[in-house]
Amino acid sequence: MNDGQGLMPTKSDGDADLAARAAWLHYVGGMTQAEVAKRLNVPNTRAHRYIARAQNQGLVRIFVDVEATDCVQLETELMNRYGLGFCRIGMDIPDNNPIPLKTLSAVGANFFMQAAAGRKHQVIGVGNGRTLAASVNAMGRQATPDVRFVSVLGGLTRSFAANPYDVIHRLAQKTNAASFLMPAPLYANSAEDKQVMLKQFGIVETMELIEEATLVVVGIGDVGSDEGGISCSMLDGGSAAMDLRKAGAIAEMLGQFLSEDGGILTSPYDDRVMAPPLESLRGREVVAIAGGKTKIPAISAALASGLLTGLITDEATARAIVERPPA
């Protein structure tokens, strides 16, 4: 009877490498045992033994623990450096997109579901952007009728997949919760037009509800980038983003702008933006969901501003921020 000692790997044990490869293909690659057998050119029964061996020897557990430890260390570093109360970093998933939506949406969806079910927040404010839209789309359905969601900014654009209307609508579908939108563009045509809109039925109630939000979930835009930046269609002409960057703008949050060191910049859009002032976010829980190579300077600026109490990002972005020299 085999007591299992013969399964202990040695340096010359070539089967140990095959066991690790089989486990990788099965647990990480999502292959069936038959597909693993074909890939390794072995019988199905042997592929099964390889996978069982890797599991028994702790190879699968060790791999996951090492990866998770790296993320936890990055989370701790970011929390300590920027005074965050919450940080979640998703392990990297192969993704050809400049913005790692697969990773961000998986972690973001889990956060939304926990926040909605936790009963800590009766009103949750929601920003816009592809990352938030992807996070909501990735959510499972759960009934949380006691929570109310509200758009914290206007967003009447052609891109309905990433504006607050679609995000709020999908949240209502997924949770059966009441949701409230702001039927307005991100920027009014003028300061006078903004004041007129603020008096309109529906917008008054929405702005009052925004003030009640104890949790606000936002995206972070980078100024002047074609990937993950604020849309030029929302600004005053094609050169507007470049003008903002020349004035020192690095990041955009709720249609307002931050400098590299996290300072809130004065811009021509401040009197026109259909959103609460960034300073009004202080004292609340403010969690950003953002990631990607092009957004590293913008996320760093948002963290430096002190406006955020939480961050959800991906592993590569987190590591780049940690290794980035201070502004």
Backbone torsions as a table, in degrees:
resi	resn	phi	psi	omega
1	MET	NA	131.5	-178.1
2	ASN	-80.1	121.4	-179.6
3	ASP	-88.0	4.5	176.7
4	GLY	95.7	-12.5	-177.7
5	GLN	-65.3	-27.7	-179.3
6	GLY	-68.9	-11.5	-179.8
7	LEU	-88.6	-7.4	-179.0
8	MET	-65.4	125.0	-177.0
9	PRO	-73.7	148.0	173.3
10	THR	-123.4	171.7	-178.2
11	LYS	-61.1	-28.9	-177.4
12	SER	-97.0	6.7	-176.2
13	ASP	-84.5	100.0	-179.7
14	GLY	-67.4	-24.9	179.5
15	ASP	-66.8	-25.8	179.1
16	ALA	-62.8	-39.0	178.3
17	ASP	-66.9	-40.6	178.8
18	LEU	-66.2	-35.5	177.9
19	ALA	-63.7	-42.9	178.9
20	ALA	-64.7	-42.3	179.2
21	ARG	-64.7	-41.3	179.5
22	ALA	-62.6	-42.3	179.5
23	ALA	-64.8	-41.0	179.2
24	TRP	-60.8	-48.6	-178.8
25	LEU	-63.4	-36.5	-176.4
26	HIS	-77.9	-52.0	-173.2
27	TYR	-83.8	-36.2	-178.3
28	VAL	-94.7	-45.2	-178.3
29	GLY	-78.1	-14.6	177.5
30	GLY	75.9	16.5	-180.0
31	MET	-79.1	147.9	172.1
32	THR	-73.3	167.1	179.1
33	GLN	-62.5	-35.2	178.3
34	ALA	-65.6	-40.3	178.5
35	GLU	-67.5	-36.6	176.1
36	VAL	-63.5	-43.8	-180.0
37	ALA	-60.0	-43.0	179.2
38	LYS	-65.7	-41.2	-179.6
39	ARG	-64.0	-40.2	-178.2
40	LEU	-89.9	-5.0	178.9
41	ASN	61.6	48.6	177.7
42	VAL	-133.3	163.4	176.6
43	PRO	-65.0	156.9	179.8
44	ASN	-57.4	-40.6	-178.4
45	THR	-63.3	-36.6	179.5
46	ARG	-71.8	-38.1	176.2
47	ALA	-59.9	-41.2	177.5
48	HIS	-60.7	-43.6	179.7
49	ARG	-64.8	-38.7	179.0
50	TYR	-61.6	-45.8	-178.8
51	ILE	-64.9	-42.3	178.4
52	ALA	-63.7	-40.1	179.4
53	ARG	-61.7	-47.3	-179.5
54	ALA	-60.0	-39.8	-180.0
55	GLN	-68.3	-43.9	-179.3
56	ASN	-64.4	-34.5	-178.6
57	GLN	-84.8	1.3	175.6
58	GLY	81.3	11.2	-177.8
59	LEU	-64.7	-41.3	-179.4
60	VAL	-66.8	-45.2	-179.7
61	ARG	-62.9	-42.4	-178.4
62	ILE	-64.2	-42.0	-179.9
63	PHE	-60.1	-47.8	-178.0
64	VAL	-65.5	-42.1	-179.3
65	ASP	-62.6	-41.6	-179.6
66	VAL	-63.0	-44.5	179.6
67	GLU	-63.9	-43.6	-178.6
68	ALA	-65.1	-37.7	-179.9
69	THR	-62.6	-40.5	177.3
70	ASP	-58.5	-44.2	-179.1
71	CYS	-67.1	-41.1	179.6
72	VAL	-63.1	-39.6	178.1
73	GLN	-63.7	-41.2	177.4
74	LEU	-66.1	-41.3	177.5
75	GLU	-59.2	-45.2	-179.4
76	THR	-63.5	-41.9	179.7
77	GLU	-62.4	-45.8	-179.9
78	LEU	-66.3	-40.0	179.6
79	MET	-64.3	-43.1	-179.7
80	ASN	-68.7	-40.4	-175.6
81	ARG	-70.2	-38.5	-173.0
82	TYR	-112.8	9.0	176.7
83	GLY	66.6	34.2	-179.1
84	LEU	-81.2	147.1	173.6
85	GLY	-95.2	-11.1	-175.5
86	PHE	-150.4	135.1	174.9
87	CYS	-153.9	130.8	175.5
88	ARG	-130.8	128.3	-179.3
89	ILE	-118.7	122.7	179.1
90	GLY	-86.2	137.3	176.1
91	MET	-63.7	143.3	-175.0
92	ASP	-63.8	138.9	173.8
93	ILE	-120.3	135.8	177.7
94	PRO	-52.5	124.7	-174.7
95	ASP	-153.4	124.6	-178.4
96	ASN	-81.3	-8.4	-178.4
97	ASN	-77.0	145.8	175.6
98	PRO	-59.7	-32.4	174.7
99	ILE	-102.3	122.8	-176.2
100	PRO	-75.2	72.6	-173.2
101	LEU	-65.3	-31.2	-179.4
102	LYS	-62.2	-48.1	-179.8
103	THR	-67.7	-50.0	-175.8
104	LEU	-63.4	-40.1	-178.1
105	SER	-69.7	-34.0	179.0
106	ALA	-64.9	-47.0	-179.7
107	VAL	-72.9	-39.9	179.6
108	GLY	-63.3	-39.6	179.1
109	ALA	-63.0	-42.4	178.7
110	ASN	-62.8	-39.7	179.1
111	PHE	-64.5	-46.2	179.7
112	PHE	-59.0	-42.8	-177.6
113	MET	-66.6	-40.9	178.3
114	GLN	-67.5	-41.2	-179.7
115	ALA	-64.4	-39.8	-178.8
116	ALA	-71.2	-31.8	-175.8
117	ALA	-91.5	-13.4	-172.2
118	GLY	-77.7	-15.8	178.9
119	ARG	63.2	11.9	175.3
120	LYS	-77.6	-33.6	-176.6
121	HIS	-117.7	122.2	177.1
122	GLN	-85.7	-26.9	177.1
123	VAL	-128.4	125.1	-179.2
124	ILE	-119.5	120.5	176.5
125	GLY	-85.5	143.5	-175.7
126	VAL	-132.2	130.5	176.5
127	GLY	-85.7	-149.6	-177.7
128	ASN	-133.3	-174.0	177.8
129	GLY	116.1	159.8	-178.6
130	ARG	-62.8	-35.4	-177.2
131	THR	-66.2	-43.9	178.2
132	LEU	-66.7	-40.5	178.9
133	ALA	-61.9	-42.6	179.4
134	ALA	-65.8	-37.3	179.2
135	SER	-63.4	-44.0	-179.9
136	VAL	-67.2	-39.9	178.7
137	ASN	-62.7	-29.9	-178.4
138	ALA	-82.8	-7.4	-179.7
139	MET	-67.5	148.4	167.1
140	GLY	-81.5	168.8	179.2
141	ARG	-87.2	131.0	175.8
142	GLN	-150.1	138.7	-177.6
143	ALA	-83.3	115.7	176.5
144	THR	-134.9	66.7	-172.9
145	PRO	-69.2	-12.9	-177.7
146	ASP	-81.1	-10.8	-178.4
147	VAL	-96.7	145.3	173.2
148	ARG	-117.9	134.3	176.7
149	PHE	-106.5	143.1	-179.9
150	VAL	-141.7	135.6	173.9
151	SER	-67.9	132.2	-178.7
152	VAL	-96.9	8.2	176.8
153	LEU	-159.9	157.3	173.4
154	GLY	-72.1	160.0	-178.3
155	GLY	-165.6	40.4	-179.9
156	LEU	-73.8	99.2	-178.5
157	THR	-135.4	173.8	176.2
158	ARG	-75.4	-23.9	-175.9
159	SER	-88.7	82.5	-175.1
160	PHE	-69.0	-18.2	-178.9
161	ALA	-70.7	-16.3	-174.3
162	ALA	-131.3	15.2	179.1
163	ASN	-101.6	165.6	-174.7
164	PRO	-59.4	-30.4	-179.7
165	TYR	-58.8	-48.8	-177.5
166	ASP	-67.3	-40.8	-180.0
167	VAL	-62.1	-48.8	-179.7
168	ILE	-63.7	-41.7	179.2
169	HIS	-61.1	-44.6	-179.6
170	ARG	-67.7	-36.8	176.4
171	LEU	-60.8	-42.3	178.4
172	ALA	-62.5	-40.6	179.1
173	GLN	-64.7	-41.4	-174.8
174	LYS	-76.5	-27.3	-171.6
175	THR	-117.7	-10.9	-172.5
176	ASN	60.9	20.5	179.4
177	ALA	-88.3	154.2	175.1
178	ALA	-68.5	139.9	-179.6
179	SER	-135.1	146.7	-174.7
180	PHE	-132.6	130.3	-179.4
181	LEU	-111.7	166.4	175.3
182	MET	-107.9	105.4	-176.1
183	PRO	-76.6	73.2	-176.4
184	ALA	-156.8	160.0	173.4
185	PRO	-73.2	169.6	176.8
186	LEU	-63.6	-41.9	178.6
187	TYR	-123.6	130.9	170.8
188	ALA	-71.3	160.8	-178.8
189	ASN	-65.8	-27.7	-179.3
190	SER	-155.0	166.8	176.5
191	ALA	-61.4	-36.5	179.1
192	GLU	-65.0	-42.3	178.6
193	ASP	-62.3	-37.4	178.3
194	LYS	-60.8	-45.5	-178.7
195	GLN	-62.8	-36.1	176.7
196	VAL	-65.5	-46.0	-178.6
197	MET	-64.2	-35.5	-179.4
198	LEU	-64.3	-16.6	179.1
199	LYS	-94.9	-3.2	-175.5
200	GLN	-77.5	149.4	177.1
201	PHE	-58.8	134.7	-178.9
202	GLY	98.7	-48.6	-179.6
203	ILE	-72.8	-37.8	177.7
204	VAL	-58.6	-48.4	-178.8
205	GLU	-64.8	-37.7	179.5
206	THR	-65.2	-44.2	179.7
207	MET	-63.7	-37.0	177.6
208	GLU	-66.2	-38.3	179.7
209	LEU	-69.4	-35.7	177.1
210	ILE	-58.5	-38.0	179.1
211	GLU	-64.3	-24.5	-179.7
212	GLU	-85.4	-14.0	-176.4
213	ALA	-65.0	124.1	177.2
214	THR	-95.7	-12.3	173.1
215	LEU	-130.3	130.2	177.3
216	VAL	-125.5	124.7	179.7
217	VAL	-107.4	122.9	-173.0
218	VAL	-127.2	161.8	167.1
219	GLY	-101.7	170.0	178.1
220	ILE	-126.9	123.5	178.1
221	GLY	-101.0	145.4	173.7
222	ASP	-101.8	136.2	-172.9
223	VAL	-80.5	127.2	174.2
224	GLY	90.2	2.6	179.9
225	SER	-102.9	146.0	176.4
226	ASP	-77.8	-17.2	-178.4
227	GLU	-111.4	110.2	175.7
228	GLY	80.0	11.4	179.2
229	GLY	-98.0	168.8	177.6
230	ILE	-65.4	135.9	-174.6
231	SER	-66.3	132.8	177.8
232	CYS	-62.1	-24.6	179.6
233	SER	-67.1	-18.8	178.6
234	MET	-88.3	-18.6	-176.5
235	LEU	-96.4	178.5	-176.4
236	ASP	-89.4	74.1	176.5
237	GLY	96.6	165.9	-175.6
238	GLY	-65.4	-26.2	-178.3
239	SER	-91.9	0.9	-174.8
240	ALA	-63.1	-42.1	179.7
241	ALA	-62.7	-40.1	178.0
242	MET	-64.7	-39.0	177.7
243	ASP	-62.8	-40.2	178.4
244	LEU	-64.9	-41.9	179.2
245	ARG	-64.6	-40.0	177.5
246	LYS	-61.9	-29.0	178.7
247	ALA	-82.2	-1.3	176.2
248	GLY	105.6	4.5	-178.1
249	ALA	-75.6	132.8	177.9
250	ILE	-117.3	-40.1	-174.4
251	ALA	-127.4	155.8	176.1
252	GLU	-125.6	131.7	173.0
253	MET	-137.7	127.3	-179.0
254	LEU	52.2	39.5	176.7
255	GLY	73.1	10.8	178.5
256	GLN	-120.3	167.8	-163.4
257	PHE	-126.8	145.8	-178.8
258	LEU	-120.5	145.8	174.7
259	SER	-85.4	174.8	-176.5
260	GLU	-59.5	-34.4	-179.4
261	ASP	-88.0	7.7	176.5
262	GLY	91.7	2.9	178.5
263	GLY	-71.1	144.7	177.2
264	ILE	-82.7	118.1	-176.4
265	LEU	-85.7	147.5	169.3
266	THR	-83.8	131.0	-178.7
267	SER	-137.9	164.0	178.1
268	PRO	-63.5	-9.7	-176.2
269	TYR	-94.8	-9.3	-173.4
270	ASP	-60.2	-38.4	-178.2
271	ASP	-83.1	-1.6	-176.4
272	ARG	-117.5	-13.8	-174.2
273	VAL	-71.6	132.6	178.9
274	MET	-92.1	71.8	-179.0
275	ALA	-162.6	158.2	177.0
276	PRO	-69.4	152.1	177.0
277	PRO	-60.4	146.0	-179.3
278	LEU	-58.0	-35.8	-179.6
279	GLU	-60.9	-26.1	-178.8
280	SER	-72.0	-10.2	178.9
281	LEU	-77.5	-21.7	-176.9
282	ARG	-63.4	139.6	-177.3
283	GLY	93.5	-6.2	176.3
284	ARG	-111.4	171.1	169.2
285	GLU	-83.0	122.5	-179.3
286	VAL	-126.4	111.7	-176.3
287	VAL	-114.3	127.3	177.1
288	ALA	-101.9	140.2	172.0
289	ILE	-115.0	110.7	-174.6
290	ALA	-161.2	152.8	177.4
291	GLY	-174.8	172.3	-179.9
292	GLY	115.4	150.3	-175.4
293	LYS	-58.1	-42.4	-176.7
294	THR	-69.7	-18.4	-176.3
295	LYS	-96.3	0.4	-175.8
296	ILE	-57.5	-48.2	177.6
297	PRO	-61.8	-39.0	-178.3
298	ALA	-67.9	-43.1	179.2
299	ILE	-65.1	-39.6	177.6
300	SER	-60.6	-41.1	179.0
301	ALA	-65.5	-42.1	179.4
302	ALA	-63.8	-39.2	176.8
303	LEU	-65.3	-41.3	-179.3
304	ALA	-67.1	-21.8	-177.6
305	SER	-68.9	-22.3	-175.7
306	GLY	78.2	3.9	-179.8
307	LEU	-77.6	-27.1	-176.2
308	LEU	-87.6	138.9	170.1
309	THR	-107.4	-9.7	-179.5
310	GLY	-153.1	154.9	-180.0
311	LEU	-143.0	135.2	170.6
312	ILE	-118.1	121.3	-178.3
313	THR	-149.6	-176.6	179.9
314	ASP	-101.6	165.7	-173.6
315	GLU	-62.0	-45.9	-177.9
316	ALA	-63.6	-42.3	179.1
317	THR	-65.0	-44.4	-180.0
318	ALA	-59.9	-43.2	-179.5
319	ARG	-65.5	-39.2	179.5
320	ALA	-65.6	-36.7	178.7
321	ILE	-68.2	-42.4	179.7
322	VAL	-62.3	-39.0	-177.5
323	GLU	-84.2	-8.5	-177.9
324	ARG	-73.7	132.5	177.7
325	PRO	-65.4	146.8	-179.5
326	PRO	-63.0	151.0	-178.8
327	ALA	-68.1	NA	NA
